[in-house]
Amino acid sequence: MSGGSYRVRAYNLKHSFDISKFLEAYRRLLQKAVDEIWAKIRWIEKYDREGRKRIIPIIPKDNTFKNHYLRNLLLEDWSYSKHYVDSAIKQAYSMLKSWWRRSYLKGERRSEKPVVKRRFVRIKETLYTYRDGWIRVSMKPYEEYLEFDVSKA
C-alpha cells in the first residue's frame, strides 16, 4: 500500500450473539448525532452561475463543536465503549456530506434531515483485536466482548 491509501475489508460472520439491543442503541446514537449536527447547520443564500438563488447548508465542522459539545452530549447515556461514539460522529458527518453533495445540490432531495433507518455499526480498529484465528470485539471496555473463531472461515 502506498502513502495515504488503505484497504478496508468487511465480513459477514454467522454468530449466536444477541446484539439487537446494541445495534438499536447505536442506530439511536447515530440519529442523535445527525439531529444535533442538523440543528447547528446554517443556511445561506447563494447565486449559481445562471443567476438562480440557491440555499446552501453550512455544516458545522469546528473541533470545539465535534470533539467537545457533540461527543460529550452523545456520551451522556452511552454505556458501551466510547469509541462507538467517535464512530457515530464520523458516520453522521459522512451521511450529511453525502446528502449534501449527492442529493441536495443535485436537486434530488429537499432540505429535510436524513433519517437513520438501518441498524449497523462500523467498528474502528481500536475496538477489535485479532490473535490466533480469533477476533475479539469490545462492547464495554474490560467488561463485555464478542469473540469470533475465524480460523475455519
C-alpha positions in Angstrom: 0.0 0.0 0.0 1.3 3.4 -0.9 1.1 6.5 1.4 -2.4 7.6 2.2 -4.2 4.6 0.9 -5.5 1.7 2.9 -7.6 -1.4 2.4 -11.0 -1.8 4.0 -12.5 -5.2 4.4 -15.9 -6.2 5.5 -17.0 -9.6 6.6 -20.3 -11.2 7.4 -19.9 -13.7 10.2 -22.7 -16.0 11.4 -22.9 -16.0 15.2 -25.3 -16.6 18.0 -24.8 -13.3 19.9 -27.9 -11.3 20.6 -26.7 -7.8 19.6 -30.1 -6.4 18.7 -30.1 -4.0 21.7 -26.6 -2.8 20.9 -27.5 -2.2 17.2 -30.6 -0.3 18.1 -28.7 1.8 20.7 -26.1 2.6 18.0 -28.8 3.5 15.5 -30.4 5.9 18.0 -26.9 7.3 18.9 -26.2 7.9 15.2 -29.6 9.6 14.7 -29.0 11.8 17.7 -25.6 12.8 16.2 -27.3 13.6 12.9 -30.0 15.6 14.7 -27.5 17.7 16.7 -25.4 18.5 13.6 -28.5 19.3 11.6 -29.7 21.7 14.4 -26.4 23.6 14.0 -26.5 23.9 10.2 -26.5 27.5 8.9 -28.4 28.0 5.7 -27.1 30.8 3.4 -28.3 32.1 0.1 -26.0 32.0 -2.9 -26.5 32.5 -6.6 -25.3 29.9 -9.1 -23.7 30.7 -12.5 -27.0 31.1 -14.2 -28.1 33.7 -11.5 -30.6 31.3 -9.7 -30.8 31.7 -6.0 -29.9 28.6 -4.0 -30.0 28.0 -0.3 -26.8 26.2 0.7 -26.2 24.4 4.1 -23.1 25.2 6.0 -22.4 22.1 8.2 -20.5 22.9 11.5 -17.0 21.3 11.3 -15.1 23.1 14.1 -13.4 20.8 16.6 -15.0 22.6 19.6 -18.4 21.5 18.4 -17.4 18.0 17.3 -14.9 17.0 19.9 -16.4 18.7 23.0 -20.0 19.6 22.7 -21.2 16.7 20.4 -19.0 14.0 21.8 -19.9 14.9 25.5 -23.6 15.0 24.7 -23.6 11.6 23.0 -21.5 10.1 25.8 -24.1 11.1 28.5 -26.3 8.0 28.2 -23.9 5.7 26.4 -23.0 2.5 28.2 -20.8 0.9 25.5 -17.2 1.7 24.5 -16.6 5.4 23.9 -15.0 4.6 20.5 -18.5 3.8 19.2 -19.5 7.5 19.9 -16.5 8.6 17.8 -17.5 6.2 15.0 -21.1 7.6 15.2 -19.9 11.2 14.9 -17.7 10.3 11.9 -20.6 8.4 10.3 -23.1 11.2 10.9 -20.8 13.7 9.1 -20.3 11.2 6.3 -24.1 10.8 5.9 -24.7 14.6 5.9 -21.9 15.2 3.4 -23.3 12.5 1.1 -26.8 14.0 1.5 -25.5 17.5 0.7 -23.3 16.6 -2.3 -25.1 13.8 -4.0 -28.7 14.7 -3.3 -29.4 18.2 -2.2 -27.2 20.1 -4.6 -28.4 18.0 -7.5 -32.0 18.7 -6.5 -32.8 15.1 -5.8 -33.7 15.8 -2.1 -35.2 18.7 -0.2 -33.8 20.3 2.9 -35.1 17.5 5.1 -33.0 15.9 7.8 -31.7 12.4 6.9 -33.2 9.6 9.0 -31.1 6.6 10.1 -33.2 3.5 9.3 -30.8 0.6 9.0 -29.2 -1.0 12.1 -25.5 -1.3 11.5 -22.2 -0.3 13.2 -18.8 0.5 11.8 -16.1 -1.0 14.1 -12.9 1.0 14.4 -9.6 -0.7 14.6 -9.2 0.3 18.2 -12.3 -1.8 19.1 -11.1 -5.2 17.9 -8.1 -7.5 18.1 -7.1 -10.5 16.0 -5.0 -13.2 17.6 -4.6 -16.9 16.7 -7.6 -17.1 14.4 -9.9 -15.3 16.9 -11.4 -11.8 16.5 -12.3 -10.1 19.8 -14.6 -7.1 19.6 -15.0 -4.8 22.6 -18.6 -3.9 23.5 -18.0 -2.5 27.0 -14.3 -1.9 28.0 -12.8 -4.6 30.2 -16.3 -6.0 30.7 -18.0 -7.3 27.6 -16.6 -8.7 24.4 -17.8 -10.7 21.4 -15.4 -13.4 20.2 -15.4 -15.0 16.8 -13.4 -18.0 15.6 -12.4 -17.1 12.1 -9.7 -19.8 11.7 -12.1 -22.1 10.0 -13.9 -19.4 8.0 
